[in-house]
Amino acid sequence: MARIGWNYRTIIGFNGALIGLGVLGVLPPAASALLHNASTLAIGLKSMTDLK
C-alpha cells in the first residue's frame, strides 16, 4: 500500500505541475507530453523493483 500511495502522490503532483506550467505558457505542449511520458516510464520501472 505504501508503494501505491507513493506512486499516486508522485503522479498527481508531477502531472499537476505539468498542467500548471502548460496553462501558464511556460512549457510547450511537446515538452509537456515528453515529460509526462518519461515520468510514466520512470515510475513504472521503479514500481517493478522488489518489495522490501
C-alpha positions as protocol buffer text, in pm:
chain_id: "A"
residue {
  index: 1
  type: MET
  ca { x: 0 y: 0 z: 0 }
}
residue {
  index: 2
  type: ALA
  ca { x: 291 y: 236 z: 68 }
}
residue {
  index: 3
  type: ARG
  ca { x: 416 y: 191 z: -287 }
}
residue {
  index: 4
  type: ILE
  ca { x: 72 y: 259 z: -433 }
}
residue {
  index: 5
  type: GLY
  ca { x: 41 y: 573 z: -221 }
}
residue {
  index: 6
  type: TRP
  ca { x: 385 y: 699 z: -327 }
}
residue {
  index: 7
  type: ASN
  ca { x: 306 y: 631 z: -695 }
}
residue {
  index: 8
  type: TYR
  ca { x: -27 y: 810 z: -671 }
}
residue {
  index: 9
  type: ARG
  ca { x: 112 y: 1121 z: -498 }
}
residue {
  index: 10
  type: THR
  ca { x: 407 y: 1140 z: -737 }
}
residue {
  index: 11
  type: ILE
  ca { x: 193 y: 1103 z: -1049 }
}
residue {
  index: 12
  type: ILE
  ca { x: -69 y: 1353 z: -934 }
}
residue {
  index: 13
  type: GLY
  ca { x: 193 y: 1604 z: -822 }
}
residue {
  index: 14
  type: PHE
  ca { x: 413 y: 1583 z: -1130 }
}
residue {
  index: 15
  type: ASN
  ca { x: 128 y: 1584 z: -1382 }
}
residue {
  index: 16
  type: GLY
  ca { x: -44 y: 1866 z: -1191 }
}
residue {
  index: 17
  type: ALA
  ca { x: 275 y: 2070 z: -1218 }
}
residue {
  index: 18
  type: LEU
  ca { x: 295 y: 1996 z: -1591 }
}
residue {
  index: 19
  type: ILE
  ca { x: -64 y: 2110 z: -1640 }
}
residue {
  index: 20
  type: GLY
  ca { x: 3 y: 2427 z: -1444 }
}
residue {
  index: 21
  type: LEU
  ca { x: 317 y: 2505 z: -1642 }
}
residue {
  index: 22
  type: GLY
  ca { x: 131 y: 2439 z: -1966 }
}
residue {
  index: 23
  type: VAL
  ca { x: -157 y: 2668 z: -1872 }
}
residue {
  index: 24
  type: LEU
  ca { x: 88 y: 2945 z: -1779 }
}
residue {
  index: 25
  type: GLY
  ca { x: 265 y: 2905 z: -2112 }
}
residue {
  index: 26
  type: VAL
  ca { x: 597 y: 2803 z: -1958 }
}
residue {
  index: 27
  type: LEU
  ca { x: 609 y: 2462 z: -2128 }
}
residue {
  index: 28
  type: PRO
  ca { x: 510 y: 2398 z: -2489 }
}
residue {
  index: 29
  type: PRO
  ca { x: 277 y: 2101 z: -2545 }
}
residue {
  index: 30
  type: ALA
  ca { x: 550 y: 1881 z: -2695 }
}
residue {
  index: 31
  type: ALA
  ca { x: 777 y: 1925 z: -2392 }
}
residue {
  index: 32
  type: SER
  ca { x: 490 y: 1863 z: -2154 }
}
residue {
  index: 33
  type: ALA
  ca { x: 398 y: 1542 z: -2339 }
}
residue {
  index: 34
  type: LEU
  ca { x: 759 y: 1424 z: -2337 }
}
residue {
  index: 35
  type: LEU
  ca { x: 796 y: 1486 z: -1964 }
}
residue {
  index: 36
  type: HIS
  ca { x: 462 y: 1318 z: -1893 }
}
residue {
  index: 37
  type: ASN
  ca { x: 557 y: 1005 z: -2087 }
}
residue {
  index: 38
  type: ALA
  ca { x: 908 y: 993 z: -1940 }
}
residue {
  index: 39
  type: SER
  ca { x: 772 y: 1021 z: -1586 }
}
residue {
  index: 40
  type: THR
  ca { x: 521 y: 744 z: -1657 }
}
residue {
  index: 41
  type: LEU
  ca { x: 801 y: 515 z: -1771 }
}
residue {
  index: 42
  type: ALA
  ca { x: 1024 y: 606 z: -1477 }
}
residue {
  index: 43
  type: ILE
  ca { x: 753 y: 549 z: -1217 }
}
residue {
  index: 44
  type: GLY
  ca { x: 652 y: 223 z: -1384 }
}
residue {
  index: 45
  type: LEU
  ca { x: 1011 y: 97 z: -1384 }
}
residue {
  index: 46
  type: LYS
  ca { x: 1059 y: 198 z: -1021 }
}
residue {
  index: 47
  type: SER
  ca { x: 739 y: 13 z: -930 }
}
residue {
  index: 48
  type: MET
  ca { x: 879 y: -310 z: -1075 }
}
residue {
  index: 49
  type: THR
  ca { x: 1156 y: -336 z: -814 }
}
residue {
  index: 50
  type: ASP
  ca { x: 1133 y: -595 z: -537 }
}
residue {
  index: 51
  type: LEU
  ca { x: 931 y: -515 z: -227 }
}
residue {
  index: 52
  type: LYS
  ca { x: 1136 y: -487 z: 91 }
}
